[in-house]
Amino acid sequence: MGLINGLALILLGAFCVPSLVAEKNEKAKELLDKITPYQGTFGLVVFAWGVWGIVSSVLHLSWLGNWPLWWATRLGANVINAAGGMILGFAMIQSMLLSRMPEEAQEKATQLREKLVSSQSKIGIAAIIAGIWVLVYEILLQGILNI
């Protein structure tokens, strides 16, 4: 999972809660304005990464017995990646994948997105917290303490 995932989660959280971040720091608002055009691409990449991480966690369910904290951290971070990535990259996902699917699948995806958007700020805050936890876990617990 690594440090890159922790940083990606923090960036995902910053994209999901722009109003909260911008209110606190003017420099953060300027930075978010500069990177907003890349939000869709970032969302699509994080969404794909999150979905693959969920599949990988399920495939490696046996790791739950040996490393439960690591497995739970990985699964939780990837669920947040998939949810936040879907919010940010929905327009690209819709143009690339959903436009080729039946109407029912498109409607279900739109309904799921509406549910996720209603909790976008919560997902953003969870992404920031999860990103910090992943960094702490990777650096301290796994890197230093070898847990």
N, C-alpha and C positions, 0 to 999 in steps of 0.2 A: 504494500500500500504506500508506504513511504512518505517522505517529507513533501513530495510534489502534491500528493492528494490532500495533505493538510493545508498547503498553500492554496490549492484549487478550491477547497471548501471555504476558506476565508474570503477568497475573491468572489465565489458564488454568493456568499452571504452579503458581501458588499453590493453586488449587482441586484440582489433581491430586496434590499432595504435602502434604496438610494436616498429616500427622504430622511430617514433616521440618521444616516451617515452624513449627509450634506448639512443637516442642522447643526451637527456637533463641530464640524471642521470645514472651513472655507476651502482649504487646499484639497481636502478629500472630494469636495464638490467639483472642483476644477478637474481633478484626475478622473472622476466618474464621467464627466462630460466628454473627456477626450476618448475614453474607452467604450462609451456606449455604442458606437457603430459596430463594434466587434462582439456585442452581447449575444446576438443570435448564433454566431459561429461557436463562441465559447459555450453557450447553452447546449448546442447540439453535441459538441465533443464531450461535455460533462455528462449529458444524458446517456450517450452511448457507453461511456466509461462506467457510469453507475449501473446500467442494465447488465453489462458484462460482469461487473463486480458482484451483483446479486446472484447471477447464474453461477459464477465461480464459487461463491460462498455456499450455495446449495450443493454444488458438486463436491465440495470439500467439507461436507458436514461432519466427517470423522474428526476434523481438527477441533471440533467443539469439546471433545473429551480431554485433549492435551492442552490446548490454549484457549480456554473459554473467553477470557477477556479480549484477547486479540481477535478472535472470530467475531464476537459481538461488536467490537469496535469497527471492524471491517464491514460487516453487514449493515450496521447503522449508518456509517459514512456513505456507503453506496446507495442506500435507500434515499438519503438526503440528496446525493448527487443526481440520482434519477429524477426525483421530484423537482428540484430546483432547475435542473437542466431542461426538463420538459417545459417549465414556465418560460424560461429565457429563450429557448430555441424552438418554441412551438411553431412559429411562422415558417421556419426552415423545415421542420419535421413535416408540417402539413404540405408544403410544396414538393418535398422530395418523396415522401412515403404515402401520406394519407390521400393525396389526390388520386392515387392509383387503386385505392381500396374501395370496397362497396360503401354506399351511403350510411349504412348502419354503423360500420366501423368508424367512419368520420364523425358521426354524431356522438358516439360513445367517447371518442378521443376529445371532442370539444367539451363534452360534459365533464370529463375528468379534469381538463385544463381549467374550467371554470371553478371547480371545487378547489384545485390547487391554488389558483390565483387569489381566492378569498383568504387563503392562509399564507400568502407570499411573504409577508413580514415575519411570520412565525417560522417559516422554513428558512428564511434568511438568517434570523437570529440563531436557529438551531444549527445552521451550516457554519456560522462563525464559532459557536461553542464547540461543535464537533471538530472543526479545523484546528482549534487550539488544543483540544484533547488529543487529536491524532499527532500533532507536533510534540506535545509533552510525552505522549506514550512512546513515540518513535525515538526521541532523543534521550529521555530519562529512563523510562521503564525498560525498554528493549535495548537501547544503546548502552546504557551505563549499568543498570541493574540486571540485565539479561533475563527479564521476566517474560 
